[in-house]
């Protein structure tokens, strides 16, 4: 009677090739000289069932692989996996060493798994990602083109810092003339990041730049009309933005302003002293159908600086999760008002490093 070991050996011998031939993947075996000694039925059918053994062997030597991979496996005994192409089809090829009972390397087996569909999907995703990245880069350029020009506008010097966390920012600010001696300014912060917030900043820019100049002279009415225009977009209820809007009267040295939920009140400061332009108001969102924004007024004279910013500045954190904060910001501004943006940026980087937690925007207006 056969021993259990003999039965197992015969069982393995009888069914080994049947098992391999039942595999839908291509299987090819090479000997220690890197010559093909076996290929399964799936591979033979692909090569052509009417070919002679010699022709099949010759074609098998050329199929999918130049045998540099099996040669490497035979030399090192390592398992290697890579992608190969054959007749416009993509295959994931895994090459493994074959060892005999004495631990000697006697050949290598290759398994070719067709992954053309996955490869095509991957390539489409890569191409779509490239297109999206290109579109985001173009949107970023458009956003930057919407920002005001740095430099002098009459006796006012405009400077700013614009640091999006991602390619597209939800922050926006502007400064532009509305009459001979009156200038409009605002800073806004849209919830979220990406295309939606980026498109909202463009809506804000166009709504403000095309608004009737008589309306723009009244900050409260301006924000109410902006809110109405936003409702006309019929966006989902959770989408919103905050904005602080003001008008500087260069002749009468007055700033009138109103706030729509912007939790970072601008700072009017000079050497050694300063104050926040505190004002309350609801964010601009579809949840509120009726809103009312109350305007306020403050004096501003030559030598003063108006500093507007978004929460990405004061909410930046250090390694200990401490926020930069308003007190630290005011200390930097009052210490060196003529180099405010440079001073704030250097102090912020010393405190929190260069990695941003959020979009960060600063608009600084110096009155001469």
C-alpha positions, 0 to 999 in steps of 0.5 A: 500500500502506498504511503501517505507521502507517496499518495501526496506526491502522486496527487501533486504530480497529477494535479499540478498542471491541471491547477496551473492550466485552470488559472486565467492568468498567464503562467510561464516557467523558465529553467535555470538557464532562463529558457521557457520550459512550460506555459499554461493553457491561457498563455498557449491559447493567446499564442495560438493553438495551431502553432508547433511546439518549436514556434510556441517556444520561440514566441514565448521567448519574446512574449511580454518580457525580454527575460531580464527580470527572470535573469535577475530573479535567477541571479538573486533569488528575489521576487520582482513585480512590475508592469509590462505591455503586450499588444496594447494590453497591460499586465502586472507581472510577478516573477518568483524563484523556484527552489528544489527540495535541497534548497537549490534555485532551479528556475523561475515562474512568472504570473501575468495578470491582465490589468488593462482596464485598471491601467486605462482607468489609472491613466484617465485619472492621472490625465484628469488630475493633470487637467484639474491641476491646470485648471486650479493653477489658472484659477489661482492666476485669475484670483491673484489678478483680482487683487489690487495693485501694490503702491501709491494711490494718491496719498495712500500706500497699498501693500498686502500679503496673500498666502493661500493654503492651497492653490485656490484661496477663499480669501479676497480683499480689494481697495479701489476709488469710488469718487475723487476723494473716497476709496472703497476697501474690503476683506472677505473670507469664504468657508472652505477651500477649492473651486467653490470658495474660489468661485465665490471670491470672483463673485464678490469681486464682480459684485463689488466692482460693478455695484452702483457708486452711490450705494458703495458710499454707504457700507451698510447698504452695500453689504445688504445689496451684496447679500441680496445678490448672493441669495440670487445664486440659490446656493445651498444653505451651509455655504457662506462668507464673511466680509468687512467693508469700509469707505475712506474719505480722504478729504474729511479724514473719516472711515465709515464701515460695516461688518458682515460676520468677519471676526477679525476687526481691522486695526487702525494704528499709529506709532505707539497706539491703535484700536480695532474697528469693532462692528457686528453683523451676520455672515452673508449666507442663504440661511438669512433672508433679511439682514440689516447692517449698521454702519459706523465711523472713525477718524483717520489722519495722515500717519495712520495705518489701516490693517485688515486681515483674515483669521488665518493670521491670528489663528495660526498655531505653534507646536504647542497648539497655541494661537498667534493671537490678536495681542501678539499681532498688535504688539508687532504693529505698534512696535514698527508700524512702517514695516508692518507686513514684513514684521508680522510675517517674520514674527509669525514664521518665528512663532508658527513656522512657514506651514499654513493652517488656513488661507492667510491674507493681509491688506495694509493701507498707509495714509500719508 
